[in-house]
Each structure stands twice: as structure tokens, then as C-alpha cells.
Amino acid sequence: MKTPFKIRKPYLLGAAVAAVMAFPAHAYNLHTSDAGEVNLDIEAILGTFSSQESYDVTGAAVNDEGSSNWQEAYVKYGLSATRNLNQGATLYGALNLLSSGTFGDGDAGGFTSGDERKTKVEDAYLGWRSGNMISSLGENGLEFSFGRQNLSFGDGFLINGDALNFGDALGKELNRGGAYWLAARKAFDQTAVLKIANGKGLRSDIFWIASDNKAQSETELAGINVEYSNEKGTFGAMYLKGLDVNEDFGNTHRDGQDTLSLRFQGNAGVENLFLSSEFVTQKQGDDTRKDANAWYVEAGWTFAEVPWSPSVNYRYSTFEEGFDPLFFGFNRGYGTWFQGEVASNYAGPFNSETDVHHLALKASPSETLSFGALFFDFGDTAGNGSLDGQEVDLYAEWVVNEHLIISPLLGFYTPDNAGVQIGNSDTNTYFQMIAIVPF
């Protein structure tokens, strides 16, 4: 069996780990013929977590003594298949179940209680690729898929799966089975996606998404994403239109919401340079939330000829009051787009009403092992300082073998004010250990 991904450069290990967490990690071939193939898909991820402090961002703290210790796990399992058609065209699809749970005290933010257990259908989709049927578009220049599936666009700044996984601590109607940090369930309930590419660097996605996630108010939206790629990088633009929400769960501003995004990611033709930036302007559908902008700029350099290929990245991001980050998620590694393991998961801010300075250092002794350090400085754009603070995270990523990936992380979060932290503004010591098991 092959490893779940090939790491072509050591400093890409974080992106590879992120990819495994976002999409099915491994597939066993059950049958192959000229007509197509059938695969057995299995993926399991588990984690153990400990936080010296707890947070009451929801106003319904489940552990007012401060410390929280809990575990999360999920396993996804099912079948995927392809069917070969004339001129290289293919039909494809998948049907997967997912079982998840949270154990122990529940998470430090009070989103889970530790009693969550759930098994439901995760992926259920069909698709078609054009192969060589449309010569003007090149191979697979046209693709259409629909059903329940995970979708991500650009850098995951706005859409990176329907990955908000609350438990039953905030009410049984919001319970998606726990595994809050692992974001076990990522598939949108209903989708229709048309992909068009011309084989010369220009491509687009026209899509419709309907969420069944009550924590996301069962948002329905449509959009178009356009990208152009060359040797300098990828330029992208995306427009999202909010179509509907379940008003019983808030977020009424998303009905009629207009979001426009412009972005770039690449090296500008300079080897070892990394550049990334995105600007988003957002007009709300009603007056319950302010119109707002958000943007970031990031630059990094990899010293590829130095032992361990060390890299350094700096990013500044700002989110105005009222900005709705929609379906952001874990994309190319720690810090995107959960900024600070404690701040972005439990304490806040959650990519709204904040300015963030971020510095990342990383080194890779081998293609399967890397170490990193992350620093975040949070400032409250409202000017009252309620969410100001700093966080330092130290982590490792280790591909032990083709069936095990381990990532420990030690974090230190210091709020400037007590704010949402229960009882005090002391530095919180936080630890997590993630194990990814591609069968």
C-alpha cells in the first residue's frame, strides 16, 4: 500500500497533514477492471486535550472549576467508486458513514459536554468528469458533482467545509456528535458544483451549497469562484450570495448577504518565497450585523539549502466588527484559519472584530518530521480591549508510518483581561495530542 500522501519537500509536511485531516486519507482497492474500480475508504482520527483554564464564551459554562480534560475521536468508513465511460469520461461517487464522540469533561469552551456519540451519513455524492470529450477544454475540462460532500475554495478563509461541530452542551438541537476540535463532520448536506477549466491556467467553480448545521443556521448560499494560475502563483476571485437561513437559530444577516473576495497565493517567481493575501468585503442581508471588511497579508521564506529547511512566516490579518467568517476551517496547517489553538477554538476571538499579528517558525529534520513555533498577538478592533491577548504554540508533526501520524502541541494563552476566561486572566497552559490513523 502507498502512503496517504507524498511529501515532495519537507516544509510542505504541515499542508500534507492538513490535507489528510480535510479529506479521506486512505482507500483500499476492492475491485479494478477496464470498467472502473471500487474502493473501501477508512479514516480515523483521535485526540486528547487538556486545558488549565476554561472559557464561558457561550454563557453556559459546563465546567466552572477552570481546568478541562477531554478526548475526541471519529472514524469515517464507506465506499467510493469510479465508472469509465467513452473518451476518457468518468462517473464517480462515494457513500461514507461517520461515527464520532467527545469524552471526559467536554472542551474548554463549553461547546461539548463529553457525552456526545453519533453515527450518520457523512458523504453521499455523485459526479461526472468529461475526460477528452470536449477538446477545447482539454482533459477533464468540465466536471459536475452533486450531493453531500466537503467543499473548499482558495485558502479556506471563507469556505473550508461545514466543519463547526458543536455537542449537546448548548442544546440537543445543535448536537452534531461532538469531536469539536477534530471537526469530524465537514460535508455540506446538499451541493451542486460545476467546474470548468481551459487547460491554460484559467478555471472556475459555480456552486450551490445548503448546510444542515443548525450552529450555522442551516445557511444556503450560491457562488462563483474564478482562478488563474501561472508560474508566479494563483490569482482568485469569489462571490457569495446568501440565499436563506433558518431564522430560529439566528444569523438572519446571511439571508441576502453579499461577500466578495480577491486573493493571491504563490511565490511571485522567486524560489523559496511564499506570499499569500486575501481581501474580503461583506454586505449583510439585514441590519442585525454591520457591513464589514476583512483582509490579510502574509510573507514567508524557506531556507531550503540550510539543514532542516527552516522557514519563517509573518502575517497580519484584520477583521472588522460585524465580519462573518462563514465556513472557515483548518486548511494549510496550524494557524489557518484557526488563529491560536486556544484563542480560535475556545476563548475567542473567532475571526471577527480583531487584529492579529502572527509569526510562524518551522524546521523539518526529515521528510516525515517537523517542529514549529507560532506566536499570535490579538487586538480588539472595537477598542475596549476585551479580547486582547497573546498566544504561543509549540508543535510537532511526525509521520510515524503509513498508518500513523502524530502531532503534539503545547500552548500558552494569556488574555490581557479576564474577559471570557473563567475566574482570572492568568496564563493558560494547554496541551493536545492528535493521532491520525490512515488504515
Secondary structure as UniProt FT lines:
FT   HELIX           10..12
FT   HELIX           13..22
FT   STRAND          27..33
FT   TURN            34..35
FT   STRAND          36..51
FT   TURN            57..58
FT   TURN            64..65
FT   STRAND          68..84
FT   HELIX           86..88
FT   STRAND          90..104
FT   TURN            108..109
FT   STRAND          117..129
FT   TURN            131..132
FT   HELIX           135..137
FT   TURN            139..140
FT   STRAND          142..149
FT   TURN            154..155
FT   STRAND          159..160
FT   TURN            169..170
FT   HELIX           172..174
FT   TURN            180..183
FT   STRAND          188..197
FT   STRAND          202..210
FT   HELIX           214..216
FT   TURN            217..218
FT   STRAND          220..230
FT   TURN            231..232
FT   STRAND          233..244
FT   HELIX           247..249
FT   HELIX           252..254
FT   TURN            255..256
FT   STRAND          258..266
FT   TURN            268..269
FT   TURN            271..272
FT   STRAND          273..283
FT   TURN            287..288
FT   STRAND          292..302
FT   TURN            304..305
FT   TURN            307..308
FT   STRAND          311..319
FT   TURN            321..322
FT   TURN            334..335
FT   HELIX           341..342
FT   HELIX           343..347
FT   STRAND          354..366
FT   TURN            367..368
FT   STRAND          369..380
FT   TURN            381..382
FT   TURN            386..387
FT   STRAND          389..401
FT   TURN            402..403
FT   STRAND          404..415
FT   TURN            419..420
FT   STRAND          428..437
//
